[in-house]
Amino acid sequence: MLDIIVILLVVLALFYSNSTMAKKFGLSSKYQYHLHYLLLYHLFFSLFFTWYILNFGGDSQGYWKLGMQQVVIRGPEAWFSYWGTSTTFILWLCYIPSRILGLSYTTGNILFGALGFVGIRYIFILVAVHFPMNHKVLNIPLFPTVFYFLNLHFWSAGVGKDAICFWGIAWFLFALQSYKSKWWQVIIALFFVYMARPHMGQALIGGAALAIMLGSEISSTYKIALGVLALFGSYFLIGSTAEFLKVEELSIDSLTSITSKTAGLLNKGNVGSAVDISSYSLPAKIFTYMFRPLFFDAHNFVAFFSSFENALYLWLSFFIYRNWTPEAIRDMPLFLKAGIITFIPVTLAFMNALSNLGVVMRMKNMTMIYFLLFCFFLIAYNKKLRFEKLKEKIRYYKRREEIIAKKKESAA
């Protein structure tokens, strides 16, 4: 009974907040309906995620039942016995709803999935408000179509680090866009990302620092203050991030050693979607991480549907060079600058560490959406410039015709 009450309250709260946020940010009724559709779509994936984990296994169920074997509790079990980063933090989050309230694993997936949906909603609103125009591929508008991508929902729909990180990164960037009034939300969002995956928190704050320093929409006073604060925070977190990664210092050599070891572990012959990245060139590693699995790689139905998304990523990437202009980068919204700057080092790190296409799909879900939106923005921005130039030409010829007509009238 408690499970049903919790689920109903969560769903009703999300429907209500969809409407209030849509009105607050001036979204059309069409986009408000899409938020409701996306919520129902995401709830389906929470149920599908439950079925998938129960039938095929995964860490998620271990989190909810507090049965992760790598976490050893010494002394009497209590809520704060699980306090810590990474796996222990997720166990700490699960302790009250699972151990004390006794909620089911399905309810747990809906609770975590609700956070994943809030992250999707943050990005949806940012795109609706800050992108200059839409763009169509095969006569299908990219917005809001890209928000229905399978991977965007599947990996953020259940108990685990993925939902927390996706939600935290989206919240961080959403708050960063309005940093003057939401600076405190930036800090809270960073806390959740860092506690779930310290290296992602480190990359996020570094990306924000660079975006702030390179941004043109921020005054020099705020730029210096926020940039120094972000860089100081990044430096402060280096020690604990290195401790989490079990290295003496964060350096290229130490990270290369870790990624090589991870690549070896994920390259076992018994891994169905393994690829031998150790023999790949740098461009091949980048391509594998960003655009595979493609159709010829699909080993199950999830990979098959993912191949459609990856094909779109690949197609849009061809437009970067043609639409890359200093003006587009200058006028890019702050959230997207920070998102794409964060995406770059994360990609460079993971492309060496992940040789399993299933794990690649899961890990890149945190940041790949910002690469897609980066391509989308460049296309939309230059499309807007061409449209404005066309309107200016039309106005010019109209004025010219009016002047000619007036001269003819005067002559007559």
TAURKA-V49810 format. One record per helix or strand of 2 or more residues. SS is the DSSP state (@ for helix, = for strand). FROM is the first residue (numbers start at 1). TO is the last residue. If there is no record, write none. Layout:
ss->[SS & SS]
from->[FROM & FROM]
to->[TO & TO]
//
This chain:
ss->[@ & @ & @ & @ & @ & @ & = & = & @ & @ & @ & @ & @ & @ & @ & @ & @ & @ & @ & @ & @ & @ & @ & @]
from->[2 & 29 & 59 & 79 & 87 & 105 & 136 & 140 & 142 & 150 & 161 & 179 & 198 & 220 & 252 & 277 & 282 & 295 & 301 & 320 & 326 & 334 & 357 & 368]
to->[24 & 56 & 64 & 82 & 100 & 130 & 137 & 141 & 148 & 154 & 177 & 196 & 214 & 244 & 265 & 279 & 291 & 297 & 317 & 323 & 331 & 353 & 364 & 411]
//
